[in-house]
Amino acid sequence: MVYIFSDGYADQFGGPKGKKYKYPQLKNLLLKLIQHPVDYQKQQIRQTFIDWKGHLEQVDDVCVLGLKV
């Protein structure tokens, strides 16, 4: 898998302390999902973002593109 993404996912505020998601956490999420089918990856990436954001407003556009090579 090759992932390309905008900064919107990592820059989203949320979680229990209202902090940014950040790139190391995004990297860990993608590495955790890499062995799963693409449809499952999509669902988990989306749900993780929704859960992280919670009631906070989305601060930027979010684009995550995964290419299976």
mmCIF file as Biopython writes it, N, C-alpha, C and O atoms, coordinates in Angstrom:
data_model
#
loop_
_atom_site.group_PDB
_atom_site.id
_atom_site.type_symbol
_atom_site.label_atom_id
_atom_site.label_alt_id
_atom_site.label_comp_id
_atom_site.label_asym_id
_atom_site.label_entity_id
_atom_site.label_seq_id
_atom_site.pdbx_PDB_ins_code
_atom_site.Cartn_x
_atom_site.Cartn_y
_atom_site.Cartn_z
_atom_site.occupancy
_atom_site.B_iso_or_equiv
_atom_site.auth_seq_id
_atom_site.auth_asym_id
_atom_site.pdbx_PDB_model_num
ATOM 1   N N  . MET A ? 1  ? 0.844   -1.180 0.000  1.0 0.0 1  A 1 
ATOM 2   C CA . MET A ? 1  ? 0.000   0.000  0.000  1.0 0.0 1  A 1 
ATOM 3   C C  . MET A ? 1  ? 0.885   1.238  0.000  1.0 0.0 1  A 1 
ATOM 4   O O  . MET A ? 1  ? 1.918   1.301  0.667  1.0 0.0 1  A 1 
ATOM 5   N N  . VAL A ? 2  ? 0.444   2.200  -0.762 1.0 0.0 2  A 1 
ATOM 6   C CA . VAL A ? 2  ? 1.069   3.517  -0.749 1.0 0.0 2  A 1 
ATOM 7   C C  . VAL A ? 2  ? -0.025  4.489  -0.349 1.0 0.0 2  A 1 
ATOM 8   O O  . VAL A ? 2  ? -1.092  4.515  -0.963 1.0 0.0 2  A 1 
ATOM 9   N N  . TYR A ? 3  ? 0.228   5.276  0.665  1.0 0.0 3  A 1 
ATOM 10  C CA . TYR A ? 3  ? -0.748  6.254  1.138  1.0 0.0 3  A 1 
ATOM 11  C C  . TYR A ? 3  ? -0.276  7.661  0.813  1.0 0.0 3  A 1 
ATOM 12  O O  . TYR A ? 3  ? 0.893   7.997  1.000  1.0 0.0 3  A 1 
ATOM 13  N N  . ILE A ? 4  ? -1.189  8.467  0.330  1.0 0.0 4  A 1 
ATOM 14  C CA . ILE A ? 4  ? -0.964  9.889  0.102  1.0 0.0 4  A 1 
ATOM 15  C C  . ILE A ? 4  ? -2.068  10.603 0.873  1.0 0.0 4  A 1 
ATOM 16  O O  . ILE A ? 4  ? -3.231  10.205 0.803  1.0 0.0 4  A 1 
ATOM 17  N N  . PHE A ? 5  ? -1.718  11.646 1.603  1.0 0.0 5  A 1 
ATOM 18  C CA . PHE A ? 5  ? -2.742  12.312 2.401  1.0 0.0 5  A 1 
ATOM 19  C C  . PHE A ? 5  ? -2.432  13.792 2.564  1.0 0.0 5  A 1 
ATOM 20  O O  . PHE A ? 5  ? -1.280  14.221 2.505  1.0 0.0 5  A 1 
ATOM 21  N N  . SER A ? 6  ? -3.493  14.551 2.769  1.0 0.0 6  A 1 
ATOM 22  C CA . SER A ? 6  ? -3.337  15.971 3.064  1.0 0.0 6  A 1 
ATOM 23  C C  . SER A ? 6  ? -3.020  16.133 4.550  1.0 0.0 6  A 1 
ATOM 24  O O  . SER A ? 6  ? -3.040  15.162 5.307  1.0 0.0 6  A 1 
ATOM 25  N N  . ASP A ? 7  ? -2.734  17.348 4.952  1.0 0.0 7  A 1 
ATOM 26  C CA . ASP A ? 7  ? -2.415  17.604 6.357  1.0 0.0 7  A 1 
ATOM 27  C C  . ASP A ? 7  ? -3.649  17.660 7.248  1.0 0.0 7  A 1 
ATOM 28  O O  . ASP A ? 7  ? -3.523  17.739 8.470  1.0 0.0 7  A 1 
ATOM 29  N N  . GLY A ? 8  ? -4.830  17.619 6.658  1.0 0.0 8  A 1 
ATOM 30  C CA . GLY A ? 8  ? -6.061  17.786 7.427  1.0 0.0 8  A 1 
ATOM 31  C C  . GLY A ? 8  ? -6.298  16.728 8.482  1.0 0.0 8  A 1 
ATOM 32  O O  . GLY A ? 8  ? -6.783  17.041 9.570  1.0 0.0 8  A 1 
ATOM 33  N N  . TYR A ? 9  ? -5.967  15.481 8.186  1.0 0.0 9  A 1 
ATOM 34  C CA . TYR A ? 9  ? -6.186  14.402 9.149  1.0 0.0 9  A 1 
ATOM 35  C C  . TYR A ? 9  ? -5.312  14.617 10.385 1.0 0.0 9  A 1 
ATOM 36  O O  . TYR A ? 9  ? -5.806  14.599 11.512 1.0 0.0 9  A 1 
ATOM 37  N N  . ALA A ? 10 ? -4.024  14.819 10.170 1.0 0.0 10 A 1 
ATOM 38  C CA . ALA A ? 10 ? -3.084  14.970 11.288 1.0 0.0 10 A 1 
ATOM 39  C C  . ALA A ? 10 ? -3.302  16.262 12.071 1.0 0.0 10 A 1 
ATOM 40  O O  . ALA A ? 10 ? -2.989  16.329 13.260 1.0 0.0 10 A 1 
ATOM 41  N N  . ASP A ? 11 ? -3.834  17.280 11.413 1.0 0.0 11 A 1 
ATOM 42  C CA . ASP A ? 11 ? -4.042  18.581 12.065 1.0 0.0 11 A 1 
ATOM 43  C C  . ASP A ? 11 ? -5.381  18.707 12.785 1.0 0.0 11 A 1 
ATOM 44  O O  . ASP A ? 11 ? -5.659  19.736 13.400 1.0 0.0 11 A 1 
ATOM 45  N N  . GLN A ? 12 ? -6.211  17.666 12.712 1.0 0.0 12 A 1 
ATOM 46  C CA . GLN A ? 12 ? -7.539  17.740 13.325 1.0 0.0 12 A 1 
ATOM 47  C C  . GLN A ? 12 ? -7.435  17.703 14.846 1.0 0.0 12 A 1 
ATOM 48  O O  . GLN A ? 12 ? -6.747  16.855 15.416 1.0 0.0 12 A 1 
ATOM 49  N N  . PHE A ? 13 ? -8.124  18.629 15.487 1.0 0.0 13 A 1 
ATOM 50  C CA . PHE A ? 13 ? -8.204  18.660 16.943 1.0 0.0 13 A 1 
ATOM 51  C C  . PHE A ? 13 ? -9.253  17.671 17.415 1.0 0.0 13 A 1 
ATOM 52  O O  . PHE A ? 13 ? -10.277 17.474 16.761 1.0 0.0 13 A 1 
ATOM 53  N N  . GLY A ? 14 ? -8.988  17.047 18.563 1.0 0.0 14 A 1 
ATOM 54  C CA . GLY A ? 14 ? -9.953  16.110 19.121 1.0 0.0 14 A 1 
ATOM 55  C C  . GLY A ? 14 ? -9.327  15.297 20.230 1.0 0.0 14 A 1 
ATOM 56  O O  . GLY A ? 14 ? -8.361  15.720 20.865 1.0 0.0 14 A 1 
ATOM 57  N N  . GLY A ? 15 ? -9.888  14.132 20.451 1.0 0.0 15 A 1 
ATOM 58  C CA . GLY A ? 15 ? -9.414  13.261 21.521 1.0 0.0 15 A 1 
ATOM 59  C C  . GLY A ? 15 ? -9.803  13.802 22.881 1.0 0.0 15 A 1 
ATOM 60  O O  . GLY A ? 15 ? -10.474 14.830 22.973 1.0 0.0 15 A 1 
ATOM 61  N N  . PRO A ? 16 ? -9.393  13.130 23.927 1.0 0.0 16 A 1 
ATOM 62  C CA . PRO A ? 16 ? -9.814  13.528 25.282 1.0 0.0 16 A 1 
ATOM 63  C C  . PRO A ? 16 ? -9.295  14.895 25.723 1.0 0.0 16 A 1 
ATOM 64  O O  . PRO A ? 16 ? -9.885  15.523 26.602 1.0 0.0 16 A 1 
ATOM 65  N N  . LYS A ? 17 ? -8.193  15.365 25.122 1.0 0.0 17 A 1 
ATOM 66  C CA . LYS A ? 17 ? -7.618  16.648 25.541 1.0 0.0 17 A 1 
ATOM 67  C C  . LYS A ? 17 ? -7.761  17.738 24.486 1.0 0.0 17 A 1 
ATOM 68  O O  . LYS A ? 17 ? -7.227  18.833 24.663 1.0 0.0 17 A 1 
ATOM 69  N N  . GLY A ? 18 ? -8.475  17.463 23.384 1.0 0.0 18 A 1 
ATOM 70  C CA . GLY A ? 18 ? -8.672  18.473 22.343 1.0 0.0 18 A 1 
ATOM 71  C C  . GLY A ? 18 ? -7.399  18.830 21.592 1.0 0.0 18 A 1 
ATOM 72  O O  . GLY A ? 18 ? -7.269  19.950 21.098 1.0 0.0 18 A 1 
ATOM 73  N N  . LYS A ? 19 ? -6.463  17.902 21.500 1.0 0.0 19 A 1 
ATOM 74  C CA . LYS A ? 19 ? -5.181  18.152 20.830 1.0 0.0 19 A 1 
ATOM 75  C C  . LYS A ? 19 ? -5.217  17.663 19.382 1.0 0.0 19 A 1 
ATOM 76  O O  . LYS A ? 19 ? -6.159  16.986 18.971 1.0 0.0 19 A 1 
ATOM 77  N N  . LYS A ? 20 ? -4.183  18.012 18.615 1.0 0.0 20 A 1 
ATOM 78  C CA . LYS A ? 20 ? -4.076  17.551 17.234 1.0 0.0 20 A 1 
ATOM 79  C C  . LYS A ? 20 ? -3.807  16.046 17.189 1.0 0.0 20 A 1 
ATOM 80  O O  . LYS A ? 20 ? -3.197  15.480 18.096 1.0 0.0 20 A 1 
ATOM 81  N N  . TYR A ? 21 ? -4.279  15.413 16.109 1.0 0.0 21 A 1 
ATOM 82  C CA . TYR A ? 21 ? -4.050  13.975 15.912 1.0 0.0 21 A 1 
ATOM 83  C C  . TYR A ? 21 ? -2.566  13.692 15.685 1.0 0.0 21 A 1 
ATOM 84  O O  . TYR A ? 21 ? -2.030  12.760 16.284 1.0 0.0 21 A 1 
ATOM 85  N N  . LYS A ? 22 ? -1.899  14.453 14.854 1.0 0.0 22 A 1 
ATOM 86  C CA . LYS A ? 22 ? -0.466  14.430 14.551 1.0 0.0 22 A 1 
ATOM 87  C C  . LYS A ? 22 ? -0.051  13.240 13.679 1.0 0.0 22 A 1 
ATOM 88  O O  . LYS A ? 22 ? -0.732  12.217 13.615 1.0 0.0 22 A 1 
ATOM 89  N N  . TYR A ? 23 ? 1.082   13.415 13.017 1.0 0.0 23 A 1 
ATOM 90  C CA . TYR A ? 23 ? 1.569   12.440 12.031 1.0 0.0 23 A 1 
ATOM 91  C C  . TYR A ? 23 ? 2.016   11.105 12.617 1.0 0.0 23 A 1 
ATOM 92  O O  . TYR A ? 23 ? 1.735   10.078 12.000 1.0 0.0 23 A 1 
ATOM 93  N N  . PRO A ? 24 ? 2.690   11.048 13.758 1.0 0.0 24 A 1 
ATOM 94  C CA . PRO A ? 24 ? 3.075   9.727  14.284 1.0 0.0 24 A 1 
ATOM 95  C C  . PRO A ? 24 ? 1.863   8.830  14.561 1.0 0.0 24 A 1 
ATOM 96  O O  . PRO A ? 24 ? 1.908   7.624  14.322 1.0 0.0 24 A 1 
ATOM 97  N N  . GLN A ? 25 ? 0.806   9.419  15.057 1.0 0.0 25 A 1 
ATOM 98  C CA . GLN A ? 25 ? -0.404  8.647  15.336 1.0 0.0 25 A 1 
ATOM 99  C C  . GLN A ? 25 ? -1.044  8.172  14.027 1.0 0.0 25 A 1 
ATOM 100 O O  . GLN A ? 25 ? -1.531  7.044  13.952 1.0 0.0 25 A 1 
ATOM 101 N N  . LEU A ? 26 ? -1.047  9.029  12.993 1.0 0.0 26 A 1 
ATOM 102 C CA . LEU A ? 26 ? -1.577  8.638  11.681 1.0 0.0 26 A 1 
ATOM 103 C C  . LEU A ? 26 ? -0.723  7.519  11.092 1.0 0.0 26 A 1 
ATOM 104 O O  . LEU A ? 26 ? -1.260  6.552  10.552 1.0 0.0 26 A 1 
ATOM 105 N N  . LYS A ? 27 ? 0.580   7.638  11.190 1.0 0.0 27 A 1 
ATOM 106 C CA . LYS A ? 27 ? 1.484   6.597  10.686 1.0 0.0 27 A 1 
ATOM 107 C C  . LYS A ? 27 ? 1.196   5.259  11.376 1.0 0.0 27 A 1 
ATOM 108 O O  . LYS A ? 27 ? 1.116   4.224  10.715 1.0 0.0 27 A 1 
ATOM 109 N N  . ASN A ? 28 ? 1.042   5.279  12.686 1.0 0.0 28 A 1 
ATOM 110 C CA . ASN A ? 28 ? 0.752   4.048  13.430 1.0 0.0 28 A 1 
ATOM 111 C C  . ASN A ? 28 ? -0.577  3.439  13.012 1.0 0.0 28 A 1 
ATOM 112 O O  . ASN A ? 28 ? -0.694  2.218  12.904 1.0 0.0 28 A 1 
ATOM 113 N N  . LEU A ? 29 ? -1.572  4.275  12.777 1.0 0.0 29 A 1 
ATOM 114 C CA . LEU A ? 29 ? -2.875  3.787  12.328 1.0 0.0 29 A 1 
ATOM 115 C C  . LEU A ? 29 ? -2.730  3.087  10.977 1.0 0.0 29 A 1 
ATOM 116 O O  . LEU A ? 29 ? -3.228  1.975  10.799 1.0 0.0 29 A 1 
ATOM 117 N N  . LEU A ? 30 ? -2.054  3.729  10.029 1.0 0.0 30 A 1 
ATOM 118 C CA . LEU A ? 30 ? -1.897  3.156  8.691  1.0 0.0 30 A 1 
ATOM 119 C C  . LEU A ? 30 ? -1.083  1.859  8.736  1.0 0.0 30 A 1 
ATOM 120 O O  . LEU A ? 30 ? -1.407  0.904  8.030  1.0 0.0 30 A 1 
ATOM 121 N N  . LEU A ? 31 ? -0.047  1.819  9.548  1.0 0.0 31 A 1 
ATOM 122 C CA . LEU A ? 31 ? 0.747   0.595  9.674  1.0 0.0 31 A 1 
ATOM 123 C C  . LEU A ? 31 ? -0.066  -0.543 10.290 1.0 0.0 31 A 1 
ATOM 124 O O  . LEU A ? 31 ? 0.104   -1.705 9.922  1.0 0.0 31 A 1 
ATOM 125 N N  . LYS A ? 32 ? -0.937  -0.204 11.217 1.0 0.0 32 A 1 
ATOM 126 C CA . LYS A ? 32 ? -1.793  -1.205 11.854 1.0 0.0 32 A 1 
ATOM 127 C C  . LYS A ? 32 ? -2.795  -1.793 10.863 1.0 0.0 32 A 1 
ATOM 128 O O  . LYS A ? 32 ? -3.155  -2.966 10.960 1.0 0.0 32 A 1 
ATOM 129 N N  . LEU A ? 33 ? -3.241  -0.977 9.915  1.0 0.0 33 A 1 
ATOM 130 C CA . LEU A ? 33 ? -4.293  -1.388 8.990  1.0 0.0 33 A 1 
ATOM 131 C C  . LEU A ? 33 ? -3.769  -2.023 7.704  1.0 0.0 33 A 1 
ATOM 132 O O  . LEU A ? 33 ? -4.553  -2.603 6.952  1.0 0.0 33 A 1 
ATOM 133 N N  . ILE A ? 34 ? -2.491  -1.932 7.434  1.0 0.0 34 A 1 
ATOM 134 C CA . ILE A ? 34 ? -1.940  -2.300 6.135  1.0 0.0 34 A 1 
ATOM 135 C C  . ILE A ? 34 ? -2.219  -3.756 5.737  1.0 0.0 34 A 1 
ATOM 136 O O  . ILE A ? 34 ? -2.312  -4.054 4.546  1.0 0.0 34 A 1 
ATOM 137 N N  . GLN A ? 35 ? -2.351  -4.648 6.690  1.0 0.0 35 A 1 
ATOM 138 C CA . GLN A ? 35 ? -2.570  -6.069 6.396  1.0 0.0 35 A 1 
ATOM 139 C C  . GLN A ? 35 ? -4.037  -6.406 6.125  1.0 0.0 35 A 1 
ATOM 140 O O  . GLN A ? 35 ? -4.354  -7.527 5.728  1.0 0.0 35 A 1 
ATOM 141 N N  . HIS A ? 36 ? -4.923  -5.446 6.336  1.0 0.0 36 A 1 
ATOM 142 C CA . HIS A ? 36 ? -6.359  -5.686 6.187  1.0 0.0 36 A 1 
ATOM 143 C C  . HIS A ? 36 ? -6.829  -5.334 4.776  1.0 0.0 36 A 1 
ATOM 144 O O  . HIS A ? 36 ? -6.152  -4.602 4.055  1.0 0.0 36 A 1 
ATOM 145 N N  . PRO A ? 37 ? -7.995  -5.859 4.387  1.0 0.0 37 A 1 
ATOM 146 C CA . PRO A ? 37 ? -8.560  -5.494 3.074  1.0 0.0 37 A 1 
ATOM 147 C C  . PRO A ? 37 ? -8.806  -3.988 2.970  1.0 0.0 37 A 1 
ATOM 148 O O  . PRO A ? 37 ? -9.030  -3.309 3.972  1.0 0.0 37 A 1 
ATOM 149 N N  . VAL A ? 38 ? -8.759  -3.486 1.749  1.0 0.0 38 A 1 
ATOM 150 C CA . VAL A ? 38 ? -8.879  -2.050 1.488  1.0 0.0 38 A 1 
ATOM 151 C C  . VAL A ? 38 ? -10.190 -1.476 2.027  1.0 0.0 38 A 1 
ATOM 152 O O  . VAL A ? 38 ? -10.191 -0.382 2.591  1.0 0.0 38 A 1 
ATOM 153 N N  . ASP A ? 39 ? -11.296 -2.185 1.867  1.0 0.0 39 A 1 
ATOM 154 C CA . ASP A ? 39 ? -12.583 -1.684 2.365  1.0 0.0 39 A 1 
ATOM 155 C C  . ASP A ? 39 ? -12.571 -1.514 3.881  1.0 0.0 39 A 1 
ATOM 156 O O  . ASP A ? 39 ? -13.126 -0.549 4.407  1.0 0.0 39 A 1 
ATOM 157 N N  . TYR A ? 40 ? -11.941 -2.446 4.575  1.0 0.0 40 A 1 
ATOM 158 C CA . TYR A ? 40 ? -11.816 -2.346 6.028  1.0 0.0 40 A 1 
ATOM 159 C C  . TYR A ? 40 ? -10.931 -1.159 6.414  1.0 0.0 40 A 1 
ATOM 160 O O  . TYR A ? 40 ? -11.240 -0.429 7.356  1.0 0.0 40 A 1 
ATOM 161 N N  . GLN A ? 41 ? -9.836  -0.971 5.686  1.0 0.0 41 A 1 
ATOM 162 C CA . GLN A ? 41 ? -8.950  0.166  5.947  1.0 0.0 41 A 1 
ATOM 163 C C  . GLN A ? 41 ? -9.719  1.478  5.827  1.0 0.0 41 A 1 
ATOM 164 O O  . GLN A ? 41 ? -9.625  2.348  6.693  1.0 0.0 41 A 1 
ATOM 165 N N  . LYS A ? 42 ? -10.474 1.606  4.751  1.0 0.0 42 A 1 
ATOM 166 C CA . LYS A ? 42 ? -11.260 2.831  4.518  1.0 0.0 42 A 1 
ATOM 167 C C  . LYS A ? 42 ? -12.201 3.089  5.689  1.0 0.0 42 A 1 
ATOM 168 O O  . LYS A ? 42 ? -12.271 4.204  6.206  1.0 0.0 42 A 1 
ATOM 169 N N  . GLN A ? 43 ? -12.913 2.065  6.096  1.0 0.0 43 A 1 
ATOM 170 C CA . GLN A ? 43 ? -13.893 2.215  7.181  1.0 0.0 43 A 1 
ATOM 171 C C  . GLN A ? 43 ? -13.197 2.615  8.478  1.0 0.0 43 A 1 
ATOM 172 O O  . GLN A ? 43 ? -13.691 3.477  9.204  1.0 0.0 43 A 1 
ATOM 173 N N  . GLN A ? 44 ? -12.063 1.999  8.772  1.0 0.0 44 A 1 
ATOM 174 C CA . GLN A ? 44 ? -11.356 2.293  10.015 1.0 0.0 44 A 1 
ATOM 175 C C  . GLN A ? 44 ? -10.725 3.685  10.012 1.0 0.0 44 A 1 
ATOM 176 O O  . GLN A ? 44 ? -10.739 4.376  11.031 1.0 0.0 44 A 1 
ATOM 177 N N  . ILE A ? 45 ? -10.173 4.096  8.875  1.0 0.0 45 A 1 
ATOM 178 C CA . ILE A ? 45 ? -9.593  5.439  8.767  1.0 0.0 45 A 1 
ATOM 179 C C  . ILE A ? 45 ? -10.674 6.484  8.972  1.0 0.0 45 A 1 
ATOM 180 O O  . ILE A ? 45 ? -10.470 7.469  9.683  1.0 0.0 45 A 1 
ATOM 181 N N  . ARG A ? 46 ? -11.823 6.268  8.349  1.0 0.0 46 A 1 
ATOM 182 C CA . ARG A ? 46 ? -12.946 7.204  8.483  1.0 0.0 46 A 1 
ATOM 183 C C  . ARG A ? 46 ? -13.465 7.233  9.921  1.0 0.0 46 A 1 
ATOM 184 O O  . ARG A ? 46 ? -13.653 8.306  10.493 1.0 0.0 46 A 1 
ATOM 185 N N  . GLN A ? 47 ? -13.696 6.055  10.502 1.0 0.0 47 A 1 
ATOM 186 C CA . GLN A ? 47 ? -14.266 5.999  11.851 1.0 0.0 47 A 1 
ATOM 187 C C  . GLN A ? 47 ? -13.304 6.557  12.892 1.0 0.0 47 A 1 
ATOM 188 O O  . GLN A ? 47 ? -13.731 7.210  13.844 1.0 0.0 47 A 1 
ATOM 189 N N  . THR A ? 48 ? -12.014 6.307  12.719 1.0 0.0 48 A 1 
ATOM 190 C CA . THR A ? 48 ? -11.017 6.847  13.639 1.0 0.0 48 A 1 
ATOM 191 C C  . THR A ? 48 ? -11.044 8.365  13.628 1.0 0.0 48 A 1 
ATOM 192 O O  . THR A ? 48 ? -10.957 9.003  14.677 1.0 0.0 48 A 1 
ATOM 193 N N  . PHE A ? 49 ? -11.165 8.947  12.425 1.0 0.0 49 A 1 
ATOM 194 C CA . PHE A ? 49 ? -11.231 10.405 12.311 1.0 0.0 49 A 1 
ATOM 195 C C  . PHE A ? 49 ? -12.484 10.942 13.006 1.0 0.0 49 A 1 
ATOM 196 O O  . PHE A ? 49 ? -12.410 11.917 13.754 1.0 0.0 49 A 1 
ATOM 197 N N  . ILE A ? 50 ? -13.612 10.317 12.763 1.0 0.0 50 A 1 
ATOM 198 C CA . ILE A ? 50 ? -14.877 10.759 13.371 1.0 0.0 50 A 1 
ATOM 199 C C  . ILE A ? 50 ? -14.803 10.657 14.893 1.0 0.0 50 A 1 
ATOM 200 O O  . ILE A ? 50 ? -15.222 11.567 15.608 1.0 0.0 50 A 1 
ATOM 201 N N  . ASP A ? 51 ? -14.267 9.546  15.375 1.0 0.0 51 A 1 
ATOM 202 C CA . ASP A ? 51 ? -14.146 9.359  16.831 1.0 0.0 51 A 1 
ATOM 203 C C  . ASP A ? 51 ? -13.186 10.383 17.431 1.0 0.0 51 A 1 
ATOM 204 O O  . ASP A ? 51 ? -13.459 10.926 18.501 1.0 0.0 51 A 1 
ATOM 205 N N  . TRP A ? 52 ? -12.070 10.654 16.762 1.0 0.0 52 A 1 
ATOM 206 C CA . TRP A ? 52 ? -11.091 11.619 17.267 1.0 0.0 52 A 1 
ATOM 207 C C  . TRP A ? 52 ? -11.691 13.018 17.315 1.0 0.0 52 A 1 
ATOM 208 O O  . TRP A ? 52 ? -11.566 13.721 18.318 1.0 0.0 52 A 1 
ATOM 209 N N  . LYS A ? 53 ? -12.345 13.420 16.225 1.0 0.0 53 A 1 
ATOM 210 C CA . LYS A ? 53 ? -12.907 14.768 16.109 1.0 0.0 53 A 1 
ATOM 211 C C  . LYS A ? 53 ? -13.997 14.993 17.155 1.0 0.0 53 A 1 
ATOM 212 O O  . LYS A ? 53 ? -14.108 16.080 17.722 1.0 0.0 53 A 1 
ATOM 213 N N  . GLY A ? 54 ? -14.787 13.973 17.402 1.0 0.0 54 A 1 
ATOM 214 C CA . GLY A ? 54 ? -15.876 14.102 18.372 1.0 0.0 54 A 1 
ATOM 215 C C  . GLY A ? 54 ? -16.801 15.245 18.019 1.0 0.0 54 A 1 
ATOM 216 O O  . GLY A ? 54 ? -17.253 15.346 16.878 1.0 0.0 54 A 1 
ATOM 217 N N  . HIS A ? 55 ? -17.088 16.098 18.967 1.0 0.0 55 A 1 
ATOM 218 C CA . HIS A ? 55 ? -18.013 17.224 18.769 1.0 0.0 55 A 1 
ATOM 219 C C  . HIS A ? 55 ? -17.319 18.468 18.208 1.0 0.0 55 A 1 
ATOM 220 O O  . HIS A ? 55 ? -17.977 19.465 17.914 1.0 0.0 55 A 1 
ATOM 221 N N  . LEU A ? 56 ? -16.000 18.414 18.061 1.0 0.0 56 A 1 
ATOM 222 C CA . LEU A ? 56 ? -15.262 19.581 17.571 1.0 0.0 56 A 1 
ATOM 223 C C  . LEU A ? 56 ? -15.467 19.770 16.062 1.0 0.0 56 A 1 
ATOM 224 O O  . LEU A ? 56 ? -15.737 18.816 15.332 1.0 0.0 56 A 1 
ATOM 225 N N  . GLU A ? 57 ? -15.336 20.995 15.625 1.0 0.0 57 A 1 
ATOM 226 C CA . GLU A ? 57 ? -15.497 21.331 14.216 1.0 0.0 57 A 1 
ATOM 227 C C  . GLU A ? 57 ? -14.298 20.819 13.416 1.0 0.0 57 A 1 
ATOM 228 O O  . GLU A ? 57 ? -13.166 20.837 13.898 1.0 0.0 57 A 1 
ATOM 229 N N  . GLN A ? 58 ? -14.559 20.362 12.189 1.0 0.0 58 A 1 
ATOM 230 C CA . GLN A ? 58 ? -13.465 19.961 11.301 1.0 0.0 58 A 1 
ATOM 231 C C  . GLN A ? 58 ? -12.717 21.217 10.874 1.0 0.0 58 A 1 
ATOM 232 O O  . GLN A ? 58 ? -13.333 22.180 10.417 1.0 0.0 58 A 1 
ATOM 233 N N  . VAL A ? 59 ? -11.383 21.216 11.019 1.0 0.0 59 A 1 
ATOM 234 C CA . VAL A ? 59 ? -10.601 22.432 10.814 1.0 0.0 59 A 1 
ATOM 235 C C  . VAL A ? 59 ? -10.024 22.573 9.413  1.0 0.0 59 A 1 
ATOM 236 O O  . VAL A ? 59 ? -9.585  23.662 9.042  1.0 0.0 59 A 1 
ATOM 237 N N  . ASP A ? 60 ? -10.012 21.507 8.627  1.0 0.0 60 A 1 
ATOM 238 C CA . ASP A ? 60 ? -9.374  21.560 7.320  1.0 0.0 60 A 1 
ATOM 239 C C  . ASP A ? 60 ? -9.972  20.464 6.438  1.0 0.0 60 A 1 
ATOM 240 O O  . ASP A ? 60 ? -10.707 19.595 6.906  1.0 0.0 60 A 1 
ATOM 241 N N  . ASP A ? 61 ? -9.632  20.533 5.136  1.0 0.0 61 A 1 
ATOM 242 C CA . ASP A ? 61 ? -10.048 19.448 4.267  1.0 0.0 61 A 1 
ATOM 243 C C  . ASP A ? 61 ? -9.245  18.203 4.632  1.0 0.0 61 A 1 
ATOM 244 O O  . ASP A ? 61 ? -8.109  18.306 5.094  1.0 0.0 61 A 1 
ATOM 245 N N  . VAL A ? 62 ? -9.832  17.035 4.426  1.0 0.0 62 A 1 
ATOM 246 C CA . VAL A ? 62 ? -9.171  15.776 4.762  1.0 0.0 62 A 1 
ATOM 247 C C  . VAL A ? 62 ? -9.213  14.882 3.534  1.0 0.0 62 A 1 
ATOM 248 O O  . VAL A ? 62 ? -10.277 14.594 2.986  1.0 0.0 62 A 1 
ATOM 249 N N  . CYS A ? 63 ? -8.045  14.456 3.122  1.0 0.0 63 A 1 
ATOM 250 C CA . CYS A ? 63 ? -7.941  13.555 1.978  1.0 0.0 63 A 1 
ATOM 251 C C  . CYS A ? 63 ? -6.917  12.473 2.316  1.0 0.0 63 A 1 
ATOM 252 O O  . CYS A ? 63 ? -5.769  12.772 2.644  1.0 0.0 63 A 1 
ATOM 253 N N  . VAL A ? 64 ? -7.349  11.210 2.232  1.0 0.0 64 A 1 
ATOM 254 C CA . VAL A ? 64 ? -6.441  10.082 2.401  1.0 0.0 64 A 1 
ATOM 255 C C  . VAL A ? 64 ? -6.668  9.172  1.209  1.0 0.0 64 A 1 
ATOM 256 O O  . VAL A ? 64 ? -7.784  8.710  0.971  1.0 0.0 64 A 1 
ATOM 257 N N  . LEU A ? 65 ? -5.602  8.917  0.461  1.0 0.0 65 A 1 
ATOM 258 C CA . LEU A ? 65 ? -5.674  8.077  -0.723 1.0 0.0 65 A 1 
ATOM 259 C C  . LEU A ? 65 ? -4.732  6.902  -0.531 1.0 0.0 65 A 1 
ATOM 260 O O  . LEU A ? 65 ? -3.541  7.087  -0.284 1.0 0.0 65 A 1 
ATOM 261 N N  . GLY A ? 66 ? -5.267  5.692  -0.645 1.0 0.0 66 A 1 
ATOM 262 C CA . GLY A ? 66 ? -4.456  4.493  -0.541 1.0 0.0 66 A 1 
ATOM 263 C C  . GLY A ? 66 ? -4.407  3.786  -1.874 1.0 0.0 66 A 1 
ATOM 264 O O  . GLY A ? 66 ? -5.446  3.549  -2.491 1.0 0.0 66 A 1 
ATOM 265 N N  . LEU A ? 67 ? -3.218  3.446  -2.326 1.0 0.0 67 A 1 
ATOM 266 C CA . LEU A ? 67 ? -3.028  2.721  -3.579 1.0 0.0 67 A 1 
ATOM 267 C C  . LEU A ? 67 ? -2.407  1.373  -3.290 1.0 0.0 67 A 1 
ATOM 268 O O  . LEU A ? 67 ? -1.318  1.287  -2.722 1.0 0.0 67 A 1 
ATOM 269 N N  . LYS A ? 68 ? -3.104  0.321  -3.683 1.0 0.0 68 A 1 
ATOM 270 C CA . LYS A ? 68 ? -2.568  -1.032 -3.491 1.0 0.0 68 A 1 
ATOM 271 C C  . LYS A ? 68 ? -1.687  -1.340 -4.685 1.0 0.0 68 A 1 
ATOM 272 O O  . LYS A ? 68 ? -2.141  -1.311 -5.829 1.0 0.0 68 A 1 
ATOM 273 N N  . VAL A ? 69 ? -0.425  -1.634 -4.412 1.0 0.0 69 A 1 
ATOM 274 C CA . VAL A ? 69 ? 0.550   -1.899 -5.475 1.0 0.0 69 A 1 
ATOM 275 C C  . VAL A ? 69 ? 0.784   -3.386 -5.587 1.0 0.0 69 A 1 
ATOM 276 O O  . VAL A ? 69 ? 1.573   -3.825 -6.425 1.0 0.0 69 A 1 
#
